Amino acid sequence: MSPEALEAAALALPGATLSIQWGDDKVYKVGGKMFAATDGAGSNLSFKATDIAFEALTESGRARPAPYLAKSKWVRFDDVSALDEAEVQDWLKTAHALVSAKLTKAAKRELGLA
């Protein structure tokens, strides 16, 4: 998957925004909460995963626990270009849904998620 396609997929999700943090990292958020992040070049990808996906991806060696966020079930892929575009889109949708589910009812309404 190209960095441009990744960015387009993340920003196509309802209420998603892009923030540049920690130097030049691209952080994708919904309601001010992170659901995915890449380095400035878009060469790696970290995102919030379900408990089952976290275990499956890390135990199989496809991904590794994301630095600083592993306790929250975030995974990291070091090479975005080697990933299947449809699979990444599904992971981003799931990450977005996991994070947006924890937003307040008011925030969900404001973002058009309720």
WOVENSUL-V339980 format. One line per field, one symbol per residue. phi: phi as a letter, one per 30 degrees, with the letter a starting at -180 (. if undefined). burial: + if it has 9 or more other C-alpha atoms within 8 Angstrom, else -. A space follows every 10 residues. Layout:
phi=???
burial=???
//
This chain:
phi=.deddddddd dddeidbcbc bhjbdcccbb iicdbaabde didbbbadbd eddedddddd idbbedeibd dciccbcdbd ddcddddded ddddeedddd dcddedddde dicc
burial=+-+-++--++ +-++++-+-+ ----++++++ +--++++++- -+++++++++ ---+--++-- --++++--++ --+++++-++ --+-+--++- ++++++-+++ --+---+++- +-+-
//
